[in-house]
Amino acid sequence: MSAIQPMNDNEFALWRDYLEKMCGIHIAAHKAYLFTGKLMNLLKDNACKTFSELLMKVKADKTGKLETQIIEFMTTNETLWFRDGKPFSIMQDVIFKEFADNIRQGKKDKIKIWCAASSYGQEPYSIAILFQEMKSKGLFNFPDKVEIIATDISETVLYHATQGKYDVISMSRGMPPDLKAKYFDGDGKYWTLKENIRKMIKFQKLNLKNPFSNLGNQDLILCRNVCIYFSEELKKT
């Protein structure tokens, strides 16, 4: 069996253009080696000798399975609970208090929040917990009027997010012990969110390259650390 051929410049350009068209991800030339490494197993699994051959197979696959695998390989799912802290402080002290006033004054009957590229669910669940914490302090008495939509392009992370189940390492990344005890049930190995938090989130698959007008108007959109993966041209659109 002949050896797999390294990715040449022409193949890299073809793959880069394909990814940008498919999901908006832009691969810079200096990261070509990382890109090649991620595709290598897929190349072997499909008995391809060149990256051009693999790309042809991906485009010819009517089931979409290979395209889904490409997406899983290329997306980064780094996430934390209450990530960066300050945005959540602003939500609590400013934005959500304004939402409460709008509901109280009859200006709004529903608050709609969209978390784009929600990964394993830590961001939307953190927001849901924040609403419940504000309710316990008498700062926001309308969690039942909050609709949180969380979207991602990866089917794998969406599946895990809907389960609301996290291991010890995931829980150690930003989840305060008091909130863990209050909003999760644990067995020492895994921690599962309580139903009142899980039911506040609606997860669905969405490619941000595609139209999303069906989501309707939103009162707050979080699209954090997503655009850094897009080309400059796509960012402007």
C-alpha positions in Angstrom: 0.0 0.0 0.0 1.4 3.4 -1.0 2.1 6.0 1.6 -0.3 8.9 2.3 0.7 12.0 0.4 1.3 15.2 2.4 -1.2 18.0 1.8 0.2 20.4 -0.8 -0.6 24.1 -1.2 -3.3 23.5 -3.8 -5.1 21.0 -1.6 -4.9 23.3 1.4 -6.5 26.1 -0.7 -9.3 23.8 -1.8 -10.0 22.6 1.8 -9.8 26.1 3.2 -12.4 27.3 0.6 -14.6 24.3 1.2 -14.7 24.9 5.0 -15.3 28.6 4.7 -18.2 28.0 2.3 -19.6 25.2 4.5 -19.4 26.6 8.0 -17.5 29.9 7.9 -14.3 28.5 9.6 -11.2 30.1 8.2 -7.9 28.2 8.4 -4.9 30.5 8.3 -1.9 29.2 6.2 0.3 29.0 9.3 -2.1 26.6 10.9 -2.2 24.2 8.0 -0.2 21.6 9.9 -2.9 21.5 12.7 -5.6 21.2 10.0 -3.7 18.3 8.4 -3.3 16.5 11.7 -7.1 16.7 12.4 -7.9 15.2 9.0 -5.4 12.4 9.0 -7.5 9.8 10.8 -10.4 10.5 8.6 -8.1 10.1 5.6 -7.1 6.7 6.8 -10.6 5.6 7.8 -11.8 6.3 4.3 -8.8 4.6 2.6 -7.8 7.8 0.8 -4.2 8.3 -0.3 -4.5 12.1 -0.8 -6.4 15.0 0.7 -7.9 15.7 -2.7 -9.4 12.3 -2.8 -10.9 12.7 0.7 -12.4 16.1 -0.3 -14.0 14.5 -3.3 -15.5 11.8 -1.1 -16.8 14.4 1.3 -18.5 16.3 -1.4 -20.0 13.2 -3.0 -21.4 11.8 0.3 -25.1 12.3 0.0 -25.7 11.1 3.6 -23.8 14.1 5.1 -22.0 11.8 7.5 -18.5 12.8 6.3 -19.3 16.5 6.4 -20.6 16.0 10.0 -17.3 14.3 10.9 -15.3 17.2 9.4 -17.3 19.7 11.5 -16.6 17.6 14.7 -12.9 17.6 13.9 -12.7 21.3 13.2 -14.8 22.9 15.9 -13.3 24.0 19.2 -15.4 23.4 22.2 -13.5 25.1 24.9 -15.9 26.5 27.5 -16.4 27.3 31.2 -19.1 28.0 33.7 -19.7 31.8 34.1 -16.9 32.4 31.7 -14.9 35.6 32.3 -17.1 36.7 35.1 -17.7 40.3 34.1 -20.3 39.7 31.4 -22.4 37.8 33.9 -22.1 40.6 36.5 -23.3 43.0 33.8 -26.2 40.7 33.0 -27.2 40.5 36.6 -26.7 44.1 37.7 -27.9 45.9 34.5 -29.5 43.8 31.7 -31.6 41.4 33.7 -32.8 44.1 36.0 -34.0 46.1 33.0 -35.7 42.9 31.7 -37.5 42.6 35.1 -38.7 46.2 34.9 -40.0 45.7 31.3 -42.0 42.6 32.4 -43.3 44.3 35.5 -44.4 47.4 33.5 -46.1 45.2 30.9 -43.6 46.2 28.1 -42.6 42.5 27.7 -44.4 39.3 28.3 -41.4 37.1 27.4 -37.6 37.5 27.5 -35.8 35.8 24.7 -32.1 35.0 24.8 -29.9 33.3 22.2 -26.6 31.6 23.0 -24.9 31.0 19.7 -22.1 28.3 19.5 -23.2 27.1 22.9 -20.9 24.1 23.0 -21.5 21.7 25.9 -24.1 24.0 27.4 -22.2 25.7 30.2 -23.0 29.2 29.0 -26.8 28.9 28.6 -27.0 26.9 31.8 -25.0 29.5 33.6 -27.5 32.1 32.5 -30.4 29.9 33.7 -28.7 29.5 37.1 -28.2 33.3 37.3 -31.9 33.9 36.7 -32.8 31.4 39.5 -30.3 33.0 41.8 -31.7 36.4 41.1 -35.2 35.0 41.9 -34.0 33.7 45.2 -32.8 37.2 46.1 -36.0 38.9 44.9 -34.2 40.6 42.0 -36.0 38.7 39.1 -39.2 37.0 39.8 -40.0 35.8 36.3 -37.8 32.8 35.3 -40.9 31.2 33.8 -41.0 34.1 31.3 -37.4 33.5 30.1 -36.8 31.5 26.9 -33.2 30.6 26.3 -32.3 29.2 22.9 -28.8 27.5 22.6 -27.4 26.6 19.2 -24.3 24.9 17.9 -23.2 23.3 14.7 -21.9 20.2 16.4 -24.4 17.4 17.0 -22.0 15.7 19.5 -21.9 18.7 21.9 -25.6 19.4 21.5 -26.3 15.8 22.6 -24.2 16.1 25.7 -25.6 19.6 26.4 -29.2 18.3 26.4 -28.2 15.7 29.0 -27.0 18.4 31.4 -24.5 15.9 32.9 -20.9 16.8 33.6 -17.8 15.1 35.0 -15.7 16.3 37.8 -13.2 18.1 35.6 -16.0 20.0 33.8 -17.5 21.0 37.1 -14.1 22.3 38.4 -13.9 24.8 35.6 -15.8 27.8 37.0 -18.7 26.3 38.9 -18.8 27.6 42.5 -19.3 24.9 45.1 -22.4 26.4 46.6 -24.2 26.6 43.2 -23.1 23.1 42.4 -24.7 21.8 45.6 -27.8 23.8 45.0 -28.5 23.1 41.3 -26.9 19.7 40.6 -27.4 16.1 41.7 -24.1 14.3 42.0 -22.8 10.8 42.6 -19.1 11.8 43.1 -18.3 11.1 39.5 -20.9 13.0 37.5 -23.1 15.9 38.2 -26.5 16.4 36.6 -28.4 19.7 36.5 -31.8 19.8 38.2 -34.8 19.7 35.9 -35.9 23.3 36.6 -32.6 24.5 35.1 -32.6 22.1 32.1 -36.1 22.9 31.1 -35.2 26.6 30.7 -33.0 25.8 27.7 -34.0 24.8 24.2 -31.0 23.3 22.3 -31.0 23.1 18.5 -28.5 22.6 15.7 -27.6 25.7 13.7 -24.8 26.6 11.2 -24.2 30.3 11.6 -23.5 30.5 7.9 -27.2 29.7 7.2 -30.2 32.0 7.8 -31.5 32.1 11.3 -34.5 34.4 11.0 -36.7 31.5 12.1 -35.3 32.1 15.7 -37.2 35.4 15.7 -36.3 38.6 17.5 -34.1 38.2 20.6 -33.6 40.5 23.6 -30.1 39.3 24.1 -27.6 37.5 21.9 -24.4 36.0 23.1 -22.0 35.0 20.3 -18.8 34.9 22.3 -15.5 33.7 20.9 -17.1 32.6 17.6 -16.2 35.2 15.1 -12.5 34.7 15.8 -12.8 31.6 13.6 -14.4 33.4 10.7 -12.7 35.2 7.8 -12.6 39.0 7.8 -15.1 39.0 4.9 -17.6 36.9 6.8 -17.2 39.0 10.0 -18.3 42.1 8.0 -21.5 40.4 6.8 
